[in-house]
Amino acid sequence: MKPYHNISIQDCGESLVAIPVEKFAIASPHPYEKLGVSYQGKSPYYLRQGVLEAFLNAQSDLQQEYPEWNIQIFDAYRPVEVQQFMVDYTFNLVVEKQGLIGEKLSPQQQQEIWEQVYQIWAIPSDNPATPPPHSTGAAIDITLVDQTGNPLNMGGEIDELSARSHPNYYLDSKKETERIYHQRREFLNKIMTQAGFCRHPGEWWHFSLGDQMWAWQKGEAIARYGRIIR
């Protein structure tokens, strides 16, 4: 259980709607599809209607300051099945990087690896009271691209399983390049929070609006978006 799972959900009933991807930058093929995940022939670029409206406002605010920049969408709506795939993929990746053999892991080793995995990934729960944030259509993973279409260096990769994923990892750095990483992360956070989103406490790239994590961060008693199946 994550702390935000204590928040009750009263789904407002908004539909998932397609993100007008021509207004943003996207990676093609989708990053998870490159790893072998299947979206069953459906696009992952969907959000709840109210979340999409706020996201469009964030893109507009960005371009008020940097007209040729864009938000790049890494991932948006994520079925629980995709969440499960990525959790299992990350577990196996950690096993491989540590030079271990999956079939020979002790219970303690398994527990330690799962603890690492769940630092980043939400549990792929089918329980309607504890949905993964992306499965609500209210969460999105993003970064910024410049006028050339190249992603800005944010000092870490999306989904990176390390301390660098923490939004304030570079806060106290004295190195100029690392101060720039922090400034970029803070700028991304600024345009998203202005639009009503909250940033994940442990991930510089993850933002949500109206789900349990958002409600928990805002001090709200009820989330307005629960798990939705498309």
C-alpha positions in Angstrom: 0.0 0.0 0.0 1.2 3.5 -0.9 0.2 6.4 1.4 -2.2 7.8 -1.3 -4.2 4.5 -1.4 -5.9 5.7 1.8 -7.7 8.3 -0.3 -11.3 7.4 -1.3 -12.3 7.5 -4.9 -15.6 8.9 -6.2 -15.1 8.7 -10.0 -16.6 11.7 -11.8 -17.4 9.6 -14.9 -15.4 11.6 -17.4 -14.4 9.7 -20.5 -11.0 8.9 -21.7 -10.3 11.0 -24.8 -7.5 11.0 -27.4 -4.6 13.4 -26.9 -4.1 15.5 -30.0 -0.6 14.3 -30.4 0.1 16.7 -33.2 0.2 19.4 -30.6 3.0 17.7 -28.7 6.1 15.6 -29.3 6.0 11.9 -29.0 8.5 9.0 -29.4 7.7 6.5 -32.2 7.5 3.7 -31.6 6.1 4.0 -28.1 9.0 3.4 -25.5 7.2 0.4 -23.9 6.2 -1.1 -27.3 9.9 -1.2 -28.1 10.3 -3.5 -25.1 7.6 -5.9 -26.3 4.5 -4.7 -24.5 1.2 -4.8 -26.3 -1.5 -2.2 -26.1 -3.9 -4.5 -27.9 -3.8 -2.3 -31.0 -4.9 0.7 -29.1 -3.1 4.1 -28.6 -1.7 4.8 -25.2 -2.1 8.5 -25.8 -5.3 9.0 -23.9 -6.3 11.0 -20.8 -9.5 12.0 -19.0 -11.2 15.0 -20.6 -10.5 17.3 -17.7 -6.9 16.2 -17.4 -6.4 16.7 -21.2 -7.8 20.3 -21.0 -5.3 21.1 -18.2 -2.5 19.5 -20.2 -3.2 21.6 -23.2 -3.1 24.7 -20.9 0.4 23.6 -19.7 1.6 23.3 -23.3 0.2 26.7 -24.1 2.0 28.2 -21.0 5.3 26.5 -22.1 5.0 28.1 -25.6 4.3 31.5 -24.1 7.9 31.4 -22.7 9.5 29.2 -25.4 7.4 29.3 -28.6 9.4 26.6 -30.3 9.6 24.1 -27.5 7.2 21.2 -26.9 6.2 18.9 -24.2 7.2 15.3 -25.2 4.8 12.6 -24.0 6.5 9.5 -22.8 3.4 7.6 -21.6 -0.2 8.5 -20.6 -3.0 6.0 -20.1 -1.6 2.6 -19.1 -3.8 -0.5 -18.7 -3.0 -2.6 -15.7 -1.7 -5.3 -18.0 0.9 -2.9 -19.3 1.8 -2.0 -15.7 2.3 -5.6 -14.9 4.5 -6.1 -17.9 6.7 -3.2 -17.0 6.9 -4.2 -13.3 8.1 -7.7 -14.3 10.4 -6.3 -16.9 12.1 -4.0 -14.3 12.4 -6.9 -11.8 14.2 -9.0 -14.4 16.4 -6.0 -15.4 17.5 -5.6 -11.8 18.2 -9.3 -11.5 20.3 -9.2 -14.6 22.2 -6.0 -13.6 23.1 -7.6 -10.3 24.4 -10.7 -12.0 21.8 -12.9 -10.3 19.8 -15.9 -11.6 16.0 -15.4 -11.3 15.3 -19.1 -10.5 17.9 -19.1 -7.7 16.9 -16.0 -5.8 16.3 -16.4 -2.1 13.1 -15.0 -0.6 15.2 -12.2 0.9 16.8 -11.3 -2.4 13.4 -11.3 -4.1 12.0 -9.0 -1.4 14.9 -6.6 -1.8 14.5 -6.4 -5.5 10.8 -5.9 -5.3 11.4 -3.0 -2.9 13.7 -1.4 -5.5 11.1 -1.9 -8.3 8.3 -0.4 -6.3 10.4 2.7 -5.6 9.4 3.8 -9.1 6.5 1.5 -10.2 3.0 1.4 -8.8 1.7 -2.0 -7.9 -0.4 -3.4 -10.9 -3.5 -3.8 -8.7 -6.9 -4.9 -10.0 -8.5 -3.6 -6.8 -10.7 -0.6 -7.7 -9.7 1.0 -4.4 -6.0 1.0 -5.3 -5.5 1.6 -9.0 -2.1 2.4 -10.5 -2.1 6.1 -11.3 -1.7 5.7 -15.0 -4.6 3.3 -15.2 -7.0 6.1 -14.1 -6.3 8.2 -17.2 -5.2 11.0 -14.9 -1.4 10.6 -14.9 1.2 11.4 -17.6 5.0 11.0 -18.0 6.6 13.8 -19.8 9.8 15.7 -20.6 10.7 18.8 -22.8 12.1 19.0 -26.3 13.8 22.1 -27.8 13.4 23.9 -31.1 15.4 21.1 -32.8 13.0 18.5 -31.6 15.7 17.0 -29.3 14.8 16.2 -25.6 16.5 18.5 -23.1 18.9 16.8 -20.8 17.1 16.6 -17.5 19.9 14.8 -15.6 18.3 11.4 -15.7 16.1 9.1 -17.8 12.4 8.5 -17.4 11.8 5.3 -15.4 15.4 5.3 -14.2 15.7 3.2 -11.1 18.1 5.4 -9.2 18.3 8.4 -6.8 18.6 10.7 -9.8 14.9 10.2 -10.4 14.1 12.3 -7.4 13.0 15.7 -8.5 15.4 17.5 -6.2 18.4 15.3 -6.7 20.4 18.2 -8.1 19.0 20.9 -5.7 22.3 21.5 -3.8 24.8 20.8 -6.6 27.6 23.3 -7.2 28.2 22.1 -10.7 26.8 24.3 -13.5 25.5 21.5 -15.6 23.7 19.9 -12.7 22.2 23.3 -11.7 20.8 23.5 -15.2 19.3 20.0 -14.8 17.5 21.2 -11.6 16.3 24.4 -13.3 14.8 22.4 -16.2 13.1 20.1 -13.8 11.7 23.0 -11.9 10.5 24.7 -15.1 8.7 21.6 -16.2 7.1 21.4 -12.7 6.1 25.1 -12.9 4.2 24.9 -16.1 2.4 21.7 -15.0 1.5 22.9 -11.5 0.2 26.2 -13.0 -2.2 24.0 -15.0 -3.3 22.2 -11.8 -1.1 19.1 -11.8 1.0 17.7 -9.0 4.4 16.1 -9.5 5.2 12.7 -8.2 7.3 13.1 -5.0 9.9 10.7 -6.3 9.8 11.1 -10.1 10.7 14.3 -11.9 8.7 13.3 -15.0 5.4 12.1 -13.6 2.4 14.4 -13.1 -1.2 13.8 -12.2 -4.4 15.6 -11.7 -7.5 14.3 -9.9 -6.2 10.8 -9.0 -5.4 9.5 -5.5 -1.8 10.7 -5.5 -2.9 14.2 -6.5 -5.6 14.2 -3.9 -3.1 13.0 -1.2 -0.7 15.8 -2.2 -3.3 18.4 -2.2 -4.8 17.4 1.1 -8.1 16.4 -0.6 -10.3 13.7 1.0 -11.6 12.3 -2.3 -10.1 11.5 -5.7 -12.2 12.1 -8.7 -10.6 9.6 -11.1 -10.4 5.9 -10.4 -9.4 3.0 -12.6 -10.9 3.1 -16.1 -10.9 0.4 -18.7 -10.9 1.4 -22.4 
